[in-house]
Amino acid sequence: MEWDGIADRERLSQWYRKERDRFSDTARDADWSGLFKELEKRPGWVNFPRPGRRSGFTPLHQAAWHGAEFPVVSRLIAHGAWRTQRALDGRRAVDVARDRGHTHLLELLEPVAVRRLPSPPEMLEHHFHALLRETAGSCFEQIEHLLPPLVPLTEGPAVEIAFKVGGMLGGFTYRLGEDDLRVRFHWRMYSEEADHYRVTPEGRTGS
């Protein structure tokens, strides 16, 4: 899975913006067949909103808004769509479905925590975000990034998320350990060489 952290769409190439907009249009227009065809090619995009975060709606939010049929929403979740992900207004997909009166989706869209974040989770996330800022350095200063929440890690037994940093070829991958957060920083994304960190609610270790 991937977290899309670049908030400024003008930082993206024209080709990439066009591809991302086309992907988002399929969900906006309830073209579920077209959406799943795109996800076959780019499965990591399943939780991506439209670049620029106009609403922050992901494909799962759009399915909830349209009141898509149960099999469509179930298939999105099977693809890895996060039920915990919030749009810019703070709503999860289940909140959108409830507001729209699509009661047939409420039970399916209610987030289920398969794992727990080390407690207190807000301190774990604080130290994680501090690590991202400090490690990426000037790339975070030059380009606005939306920092990833950790709650999607609770949605499966072994969720790993990649966060590519704008302005550099690398980024981070992170997952839950037994009682901590394991973070890898790559100068070149998905390369074998990486710095490894262990993050807890008390702080972090590693280099």
C-alpha positions as CSV (number, residue, x, y, z in Angstrom):
1,M,0.0,0.0,0.0
2,E,1.1,3.6,-0.6
3,W,0.4,6.9,1.2
4,D,0.1,9.9,-1.2
5,G,1.7,12.7,0.7
6,I,2.3,15.5,-1.8
7,A,-0.4,18.2,-1.3
8,D,0.6,20.5,-4.2
9,R,-0.6,19.1,-7.6
10,E,1.6,21.6,-9.4
11,R,4.6,19.6,-8.1
12,L,3.6,16.6,-10.2
13,S,4.5,16.2,-13.8
14,Q,1.8,16.9,-16.4
15,W,1.7,13.2,-17.4
16,Y,1.3,12.0,-13.8
17,R,-1.4,14.5,-13.0
18,K,-3.3,13.4,-16.1
19,E,-3.1,9.7,-15.1
20,R,-4.1,10.4,-11.5
21,D,-7.0,12.6,-12.6
22,R,-8.2,9.9,-15.0
23,F,-8.0,7.4,-12.1
24,S,-10.0,9.6,-9.8
25,D,-12.6,10.3,-12.5
26,T,-13.5,6.6,-12.7
27,A,-14.5,6.6,-9.0
28,R,-16.2,10.1,-9.2
29,D,-18.3,8.8,-12.1
30,A,-19.1,5.5,-10.5
31,D,-17.3,3.7,-13.3
32,W,-16.4,0.7,-11.2
33,S,-15.3,-1.5,-14.1
34,G,-12.9,1.2,-15.2
35,L,-11.7,1.7,-11.6
36,F,-10.8,-1.9,-11.1
37,K,-9.1,-2.1,-14.5
38,E,-6.9,0.8,-13.3
39,L,-6.2,-1.0,-10.0
40,E,-5.1,-4.1,-11.8
41,K,-2.3,-1.9,-13.3
42,R,-1.7,0.3,-10.2
43,P,-2.8,-1.5,-7.0
44,G,-0.9,0.9,-4.8
45,W,-3.3,3.7,-5.8
46,V,-6.3,2.3,-4.1
47,N,-6.2,4.9,-1.3
48,F,-5.2,7.8,-3.4
49,P,-7.5,10.9,-3.6
50,R,-7.3,13.3,-6.5
51,P,-4.0,15.2,-6.6
52,G,-4.3,18.5,-4.7
53,R,-6.7,17.1,-2.1
54,R,-9.7,19.0,-3.2
55,S,-11.9,16.9,-1.1
56,G,-9.6,14.1,0.0
57,F,-12.1,11.5,-1.2
58,T,-10.5,8.2,-2.1
59,P,-12.2,5.6,-4.2
60,L,-13.8,4.1,-1.1
61,H,-15.2,7.5,-0.1
62,Q,-16.7,7.8,-3.6
63,A,-18.2,4.4,-3.5
64,A,-19.8,5.3,-0.2
65,W,-21.1,8.6,-1.6
66,H,-22.7,6.8,-4.6
67,G,-24.1,4.0,-2.5
68,A,-22.3,1.4,-4.6
69,E,-23.4,-2.1,-4.5
70,F,-22.1,-4.3,-1.7
71,P,-19.8,-6.4,-4.0
72,V,-18.1,-3.2,-5.4
73,V,-17.3,-2.0,-1.9
74,S,-16.2,-5.4,-0.7
75,R,-13.9,-5.7,-3.7
76,L,-12.3,-2.3,-2.9
77,I,-11.6,-3.4,0.7
78,A,-10.1,-6.6,-0.6
79,H,-7.8,-4.5,-2.8
80,G,-6.6,-2.8,0.4
81,A,-8.9,0.3,0.7
82,W,-8.6,1.7,4.2
83,R,-11.8,2.1,6.1
84,T,-10.1,4.4,8.6
85,Q,-8.9,6.9,6.0
86,R,-10.4,10.4,6.5
87,A,-11.2,13.0,3.8
88,L,-10.3,16.6,4.3
89,D,-13.5,17.2,6.2
90,G,-12.6,14.4,8.6
91,R,-15.1,11.9,7.4
92,R,-14.4,8.2,6.8
93,A,-16.2,6.3,4.1
94,V,-18.7,4.9,6.7
95,D,-19.5,8.5,7.7
96,V,-20.2,9.5,4.1
97,A,-22.4,6.5,3.6
98,R,-24.3,7.3,6.8
99,D,-24.8,10.9,5.8
100,R,-26.1,9.8,2.4
101,G,-28.5,7.3,3.8
102,H,-26.8,4.2,2.3
103,T,-27.5,2.0,5.2
104,H,-26.7,-1.2,3.2
105,L,-23.0,-0.3,3.4
106,L,-22.6,0.8,7.1
107,E,-21.7,-2.6,8.6
108,L,-19.2,-3.3,5.8
109,L,-17.5,0.1,6.0
110,E,-17.2,0.2,9.8
111,P,-13.4,0.0,10.5
112,V,-12.3,-3.2,12.2
113,A,-9.0,-3.1,14.2
114,V,-7.1,-6.3,13.5
115,R,-4.0,-4.9,15.4
116,R,-3.5,-2.2,18.0
117,L,-1.1,0.7,18.0
118,P,1.3,0.9,20.9
119,S,-0.2,3.2,23.6
120,P,-0.5,6.1,23.7
121,P,-0.9,6.1,19.9
122,E,-0.8,9.9,19.6
123,M,2.8,9.9,21.0
124,L,3.8,7.1,18.7
125,E,2.5,9.2,15.7
126,H,4.3,12.3,17.1
127,H,7.7,10.6,17.2
128,F,7.1,9.0,13.8
129,H,6.2,12.3,12.1
130,A,9.3,14.0,13.8
131,L,11.4,11.2,12.3
132,L,10.0,11.8,8.8
133,R,10.7,15.5,9.0
134,E,14.2,15.3,10.3
135,T,15.3,12.4,8.1
136,A,13.9,13.9,4.8
137,G,15.4,17.3,5.8
138,S,15.1,20.0,3.1
139,C,12.7,18.0,1.0
140,F,10.0,18.5,3.7
141,E,10.9,22.2,3.9
142,Q,10.6,22.8,0.1
143,I,7.5,20.8,-0.6
144,E,4.4,20.6,1.5
145,H,3.6,17.1,2.6
146,L,0.6,15.6,4.3
147,L,2.0,13.3,7.0
148,P,0.6,9.8,7.1
149,P,-1.6,8.7,10.0
150,L,-0.8,5.4,11.6
151,V,-4.3,4.0,12.1
152,P,-4.4,2.2,8.6
153,L,-1.7,-0.1,10.0
154,T,-4.4,-1.5,12.3
155,E,-6.6,-2.8,9.5
156,G,-4.6,-6.0,8.7
157,P,-2.2,-8.4,10.4
158,A,0.8,-7.3,8.3
159,V,0.1,-4.0,6.7
160,E,3.2,-2.2,5.2
161,I,2.9,1.3,3.8
162,A,5.3,3.1,1.4
163,F,5.5,6.9,1.6
164,K,7.5,8.5,-1.3
165,V,8.9,11.9,-0.5
166,G,8.6,14.6,-3.1
167,G,11.8,16.2,-4.1
168,M,13.9,13.0,-3.7
169,L,14.0,9.6,-5.2
170,G,13.4,7.8,-1.9
171,G,11.1,7.7,1.0
172,F,9.9,5.5,3.8
173,T,8.3,2.2,4.4
174,Y,6.8,1.4,7.8
175,R,4.9,-1.4,9.6
176,L,4.0,-2.5,13.1
177,G,6.3,-4.7,15.0
178,E,5.3,-6.5,18.2
179,D,5.3,-3.5,20.4
180,D,6.7,-0.7,18.2
181,L,6.8,0.8,14.7
182,R,9.5,-0.3,12.3
183,V,10.5,2.3,9.8
184,R,13.0,2.1,6.9
185,F,14.3,5.1,5.1
186,H,15.5,4.6,1.5
187,W,17.4,7.1,-0.6
188,R,16.2,5.2,-3.6
189,M,12.7,3.8,-3.1
190,Y,12.6,0.0,-2.7
191,S,16.4,-0.4,-2.8
192,E,18.1,-2.9,-0.5
193,E,20.1,-0.2,1.2
194,A,18.1,1.5,4.0
195,D,18.4,3.1,7.4
196,H,16.3,1.3,10.0
197,Y,14.4,2.9,12.9
198,R,12.4,1.6,15.8
199,V,9.7,4.0,17.0
200,T,7.8,3.7,20.3
201,P,5.6,6.1,22.2
202,E,8.6,7.0,24.3
203,G,10.9,8.0,21.3
204,R,13.0,6.3,18.6
205,T,16.2,4.5,18.1
206,G,18.2,3.6,15.0
207,S,20.3,5.3,12.3
